[in-house]
Amino acid sequence: MLPKGANLQKIRDENRTYAITPHLPGGFIKPDLMRKYADVAEKYHGVMKLTSAQRVMITGLKAEDIENIWQELDMKPAMGFANCVRSVKICPGNVFCKRGKQDSIKLGMELDKLYHKKEMPSRMKLGVAGCQNSCAEVYIKDIGVMGTDLGWDVYVGGSAGSHPRLADLLIEGLDYDEALHIVDVIVRYYQKNADIERVGQFIDRIGLKKFKADVLAEFYKGVSNTTQPLVPSSEEGREIVPVAGGLTEGTLVLGDKITADSVISDIIRVYPQTIPVFRSFGMGCLGCPSATGEAVSKAAGIHGLDVDEILAGLNKVI
């Protein structure tokens, strides 16, 4: 079992090292907390790493030290579902930056408060940029919000990783409250209809026209004095049908036995009852980019697990 609030980082000569990544909304940290970070990292022979999600990770830690480290930091362990809102990346915006058009800190902090660690069909990342320089990487976020002279533009479906995808523009020129509302609509629609897939994969499966029509129709229900765009009749009301294995690199179909070469994303689409089994082995990131092409044997090796034991558990539940 993983130490509470830690991630396995490395296995070398059968020795495992772990990392903790306390949540820092927007990447803001006061000097006294940074000193505490440094003191704890030094005491437990860890290394501090600034992450791309605007946090400070302490890595190179031993399992038996994790609980004491959280206590000395005076923090609750950073717990959450693997498939959840992982981060909300925020640029300085017009509060600190001469190029900022909108207050990305205010909007980003509110989105962080509303959605961080909320469970989702897959991992989700948000970005809020105060101008079109997009320092918060709006174009490669599941939901990206960008400030302009006219308000907020909203993008959906971006991701990096092994299968990169640029986000699609959903709507432009929103005010602060409208931006919060459209994000809420997107999140609820995604939670209700998606499989274990990133927002971009979900959009590619059902079609951008269908996604846009459904989301904007719901959005405009709560927005007055605004002209609603036409909804393409060919997309309105079309049923969303899950496609098992349709977005992966594997060939598994219903009735097949799971083998060491079976692709993880295929397994969980064809046999969703295997999800608790994977999680019981500490393999929680089932919606990550690696899962779309990674075989059970490779994942087991990365996590230092016995592949035969995993396969036995998987095949038992199917």
C-alpha positions as CSV (number, residue, x, y, z in Angstrom):
1,M,0.0,0.0,0.0
2,L,1.1,3.5,-0.7
3,P,2.0,5.8,2.2
4,K,-0.9,8.2,2.8
5,G,-0.7,11.2,0.6
6,A,2.4,10.1,-1.3
7,N,3.2,8.8,-4.8
8,L,5.7,6.2,-5.7
9,Q,8.5,7.9,-7.6
10,K,11.3,5.4,-8.2
11,I,12.3,1.8,-7.7
12,R,16.1,1.2,-7.6
13,D,17.7,-2.0,-6.4
14,E,14.3,-2.9,-4.8
15,N,14.4,0.3,-2.8
16,R,11.3,2.6,-3.2
17,T,11.3,6.3,-2.9
18,Y,8.2,8.5,-2.6
19,A,7.1,12.1,-3.2
20,I,4.5,14.3,-1.6
21,T,3.0,17.3,-3.4
22,P,1.0,19.6,-1.1
23,H,-1.6,21.7,-2.8
24,L,-0.7,25.3,-3.4
25,P,-3.6,27.2,-5.1
26,G,-2.2,29.2,-8.0
27,G,1.3,28.5,-6.9
28,F,1.3,31.1,-4.1
29,I,3.3,30.3,-1.0
30,K,4.3,32.5,1.9
31,P,7.9,32.7,3.0
32,D,7.3,31.0,6.4
33,L,5.8,28.0,4.6
34,M,8.6,27.8,2.1
35,R,11.1,27.8,5.0
36,K,9.2,24.9,6.5
37,Y,9.3,23.0,3.2
38,A,13.1,23.5,3.1
39,D,13.6,22.4,6.7
40,V,11.5,19.3,6.2
41,A,13.2,18.4,2.9
42,E,16.6,18.8,4.5
43,K,15.7,16.8,7.6
44,Y,14.4,13.8,5.6
45,H,17.0,14.0,2.8
46,G,14.5,14.9,0.2
47,V,14.8,17.1,-2.9
48,M,12.4,20.0,-3.7
49,K,11.0,20.2,-7.2
50,L,8.9,23.0,-8.7
51,T,6.2,21.2,-10.7
52,S,4.5,22.3,-13.9
53,A,1.2,22.5,-11.9
54,Q,2.6,25.4,-9.8
55,R,3.3,23.3,-6.7
56,V,6.4,22.3,-4.7
57,M,7.1,18.6,-4.6
58,I,9.4,16.9,-2.1
59,T,10.8,13.7,-3.5
60,G,13.3,11.1,-2.6
61,L,11.5,10.2,0.6
62,K,11.1,7.0,2.5
63,A,7.7,5.4,3.2
64,E,8.2,5.3,6.9
65,D,8.8,9.1,7.0
66,I,5.7,10.3,5.1
67,E,3.3,10.6,8.1
68,N,5.9,12.5,10.2
69,I,6.5,14.8,7.2
70,W,2.9,15.8,6.9
71,Q,2.7,16.4,10.6
72,E,5.8,18.6,10.6
73,L,4.4,20.6,7.6
74,D,1.2,21.0,9.7
75,M,-0.8,19.9,6.7
76,K,-3.4,17.2,5.9
77,P,-2.1,14.7,3.4
78,A,-2.8,15.7,-0.2
79,M,-5.4,13.1,-0.9
80,G,-7.7,12.7,-3.9
81,F,-8.9,10.4,-6.6
82,A,-6.5,9.6,-9.4
83,N,-9.2,10.6,-11.9
84,C,-10.0,14.1,-10.7
85,V,-9.3,17.7,-11.2
86,R,-5.6,17.6,-10.8
87,S,-4.7,21.2,-11.0
88,V,-5.8,24.7,-12.0
89,K,-2.9,26.6,-13.5
90,I,-3.1,30.4,-13.1
91,C,-1.0,33.2,-14.7
92,P,-0.4,36.5,-12.8
93,G,-3.1,38.3,-14.9
94,N,-3.7,42.0,-14.7
95,V,-3.0,42.1,-10.9
96,F,0.8,41.5,-11.5
97,C,1.4,41.6,-15.2
98,K,1.5,44.6,-17.5
99,R,0.1,42.5,-20.4
100,G,-2.9,41.1,-18.4
101,K,-6.3,41.8,-19.8
102,Q,-8.4,40.1,-17.0
103,D,-8.0,39.1,-13.4
104,S,-7.0,35.5,-13.9
105,I,-6.0,35.1,-10.2
106,K,-9.5,35.9,-9.0
107,L,-11.2,33.5,-11.5
108,G,-8.5,30.8,-11.2
109,M,-8.6,30.8,-7.4
110,E,-12.4,30.4,-7.5
111,L,-12.2,27.5,-9.9
112,D,-9.6,25.9,-7.7
113,K,-11.9,26.2,-4.7
114,L,-14.8,24.8,-6.6
115,Y,-13.2,21.9,-8.4
116,H,-9.7,20.9,-7.2
117,K,-9.7,17.1,-6.4
118,K,-13.3,16.7,-7.5
119,E,-13.7,13.2,-9.0
120,M,-14.1,13.0,-12.8
121,P,-14.3,10.3,-15.4
122,S,-10.5,10.8,-16.0
123,R,-7.9,13.3,-14.9
124,M,-8.7,16.9,-15.7
125,K,-6.5,20.0,-15.8
126,L,-7.7,23.6,-16.0
127,G,-5.8,26.7,-17.1
128,V,-6.7,30.4,-16.6
129,A,-4.7,33.0,-18.6
130,G,-5.1,36.7,-18.3
131,C,-4.2,37.4,-21.9
132,Q,-3.6,35.7,-25.2
133,N,0.1,34.9,-24.4
134,S,-1.5,32.0,-22.6
135,C,1.1,31.5,-19.9
136,A,-1.3,29.1,-18.2
137,E,-1.2,26.8,-21.3
138,V,-4.9,27.2,-22.0
139,Y,-4.5,25.3,-25.4
140,I,-3.4,22.1,-23.7
141,K,-5.9,22.0,-20.8
142,D,-9.1,20.1,-20.6
143,I,-10.8,23.4,-19.9
144,G,-8.9,26.6,-20.6
145,V,-10.1,30.1,-19.9
146,M,-8.3,33.1,-21.6
147,G,-8.7,36.8,-20.9
148,T,-9.1,39.3,-23.8
149,D,-10.2,42.9,-24.0
150,L,-13.7,41.7,-24.4
151,G,-13.8,39.3,-21.5
152,W,-13.2,35.5,-21.2
153,D,-12.8,33.0,-24.1
154,V,-13.3,29.3,-23.2
155,Y,-11.5,26.4,-24.8
156,V,-12.1,22.7,-24.3
157,G,-10.3,19.4,-24.9
158,G,-6.7,20.2,-24.8
159,S,-4.0,17.8,-23.5
160,A,-0.3,17.1,-23.8
161,G,1.2,13.7,-22.9
162,S,1.7,10.9,-25.4
163,H,-1.4,11.8,-27.4
164,P,-1.3,15.7,-27.6
165,R,-4.4,17.6,-28.6
166,L,-5.0,21.3,-29.0
167,A,-8.1,22.7,-27.4
168,D,-11.2,23.8,-29.4
169,L,-12.7,27.2,-28.9
170,L,-16.1,26.9,-27.3
171,I,-17.3,30.4,-26.7
172,E,-16.0,34.0,-26.5
173,G,-16.4,37.2,-24.7
174,L,-17.9,36.1,-21.4
175,D,-18.0,38.1,-18.2
176,Y,-16.7,36.7,-14.8
177,D,-20.0,35.0,-13.7
178,E,-20.7,33.6,-17.2
179,A,-17.2,32.1,-17.3
180,L,-17.9,30.3,-14.0
181,H,-21.2,29.2,-15.3
182,I,-19.9,27.7,-18.5
183,V,-17.2,25.8,-16.7
184,D,-19.8,24.3,-14.4
185,V,-21.9,23.2,-17.4
186,I,-18.9,21.6,-19.1
187,V,-17.9,19.7,-15.9
188,R,-21.4,18.4,-15.3
189,Y,-21.9,17.3,-18.9
190,Y,-18.5,15.6,-18.9
191,Q,-19.2,13.8,-15.6
192,K,-22.6,12.6,-16.8
193,N,-21.6,11.3,-20.3
194,A,-17.9,10.5,-20.5
195,D,-16.2,7.1,-20.1
196,I,-12.7,6.9,-18.6
197,E,-11.4,9.4,-21.2
198,R,-10.0,12.9,-21.2
199,V,-12.3,15.7,-22.3
200,G,-10.6,15.9,-25.7
201,Q,-11.1,12.1,-26.3
202,F,-14.7,12.5,-25.2
203,I,-15.2,15.4,-27.8
204,D,-13.5,13.3,-30.5
205,R,-15.8,10.4,-29.8
206,I,-19.1,12.3,-29.8
207,G,-18.1,15.1,-32.2
208,L,-17.4,18.7,-31.5
209,K,-20.7,19.8,-32.9
210,K,-22.6,17.5,-30.6
211,F,-20.5,18.6,-27.5
212,K,-20.9,22.3,-28.4
213,A,-24.6,22.1,-29.1
214,D,-25.4,20.3,-25.8
215,V,-23.2,22.4,-23.6
216,L,-24.2,25.8,-25.1
217,A,-27.9,24.9,-25.0
218,E,-27.6,24.2,-21.2
219,F,-25.4,27.3,-20.7
220,Y,-27.9,29.7,-22.4
221,K,-30.7,28.4,-20.2
222,G,-29.1,30.4,-17.3
223,V,-28.0,33.5,-19.3
224,S,-30.5,36.3,-20.0
225,N,-30.3,39.0,-22.7
226,T,-28.1,36.9,-24.9
227,T,-28.7,35.7,-28.4
228,Q,-28.3,31.9,-28.5
229,P,-26.5,30.5,-31.5
230,L,-28.2,28.1,-33.8
231,V,-27.9,24.4,-32.8
232,P,-27.1,22.1,-35.7
233,S,-30.3,20.0,-36.2
234,S,-28.2,16.9,-37.1
235,E,-26.5,17.0,-33.7
236,E,-29.3,18.0,-31.4
237,G,-30.6,15.1,-29.3
238,R,-28.2,12.5,-30.7
239,E,-27.6,9.8,-28.2
240,I,-24.0,9.4,-26.9
241,V,-22.9,5.8,-27.2
242,P,-19.7,4.5,-25.5
243,V,-17.3,2.8,-27.8
244,A,-15.3,0.1,-26.0
245,G,-11.6,0.2,-27.0
246,G,-12.3,2.9,-29.6
247,L,-9.7,5.3,-28.4
248,T,-6.8,3.0,-27.5
249,E,-4.0,1.1,-29.2
250,G,-5.2,-2.4,-28.1
251,T,-7.5,-5.0,-29.6
252,L,-9.3,-6.5,-26.5
253,V,-13.0,-7.3,-27.0
254,L,-15.7,-8.6,-24.7
255,G,-15.0,-12.3,-23.9
256,D,-11.2,-12.1,-24.2
257,K,-9.0,-13.2,-21.3
258,I,-6.8,-10.4,-20.0
259,T,-3.1,-11.1,-20.6
260,A,0.2,-9.4,-19.8
261,D,0.0,-7.7,-23.3
262,S,-3.5,-6.3,-22.8
263,V,-3.6,-2.5,-22.9
264,I,-4.8,-0.9,-19.7
265,S,-7.2,1.5,-21.3
266,D,-8.8,-1.3,-23.3
267,I,-9.3,-3.4,-20.2
268,I,-11.1,-0.8,-18.3
269,R,-13.4,0.0,-21.3
270,V,-14.3,-3.6,-22.0
271,Y,-14.3,-4.7,-18.4
272,P,-15.1,-1.6,-16.2
273,Q,-15.4,-3.9,-13.2
274,T,-11.6,-4.2,-13.2
275,I,-11.2,-0.6,-12.0
276,P,-11.3,-1.4,-8.3
277,V,-8.7,-4.2,-8.9
278,F,-6.2,-1.8,-10.5
279,R,-6.7,0.7,-7.7
280,S,-6.2,-2.0,-5.0
281,F,-2.7,-2.5,-6.5
282,G,-2.0,1.3,-6.3
283,M,-2.5,1.8,-10.0
284,G,-4.9,4.6,-9.8
285,C,-4.1,6.8,-12.8
286,L,-6.3,4.9,-15.2
287,G,-7.1,7.9,-17.4
288,C,-3.5,9.1,-17.9
289,P,-2.0,9.3,-21.4
290,S,0.2,6.2,-20.7
291,A,-2.8,4.0,-20.1
292,T,-3.9,4.3,-23.8
293,G,-0.9,2.4,-25.0
294,E,0.6,0.7,-21.9
295,A,0.3,-3.0,-21.4
296,V,-0.3,-4.6,-18.0
297,S,3.2,-6.0,-18.0
298,K,4.9,-2.6,-18.5
299,A,2.7,-0.9,-15.9
300,A,3.5,-3.7,-13.4
301,G,7.2,-3.2,-13.9
302,I,7.0,0.6,-13.5
303,H,5.1,0.1,-10.2
304,G,7.3,-2.8,-9.0
305,L,4.3,-5.2,-8.9
306,D,3.9,-8.9,-9.7
307,V,2.2,-9.1,-13.1
308,D,0.8,-12.6,-12.5
309,E,-0.8,-11.4,-9.3
310,I,-2.5,-8.5,-11.1
311,L,-3.7,-10.7,-13.9
312,A,-5.2,-13.2,-11.5
313,G,-7.1,-10.5,-9.8
314,L,-8.3,-9.0,-13.1
315,N,-9.4,-12.2,-14.7
316,K,-11.2,-13.2,-11.5
317,V,-13.6,-10.3,-11.7
318,I,-14.4,-10.7,-15.4
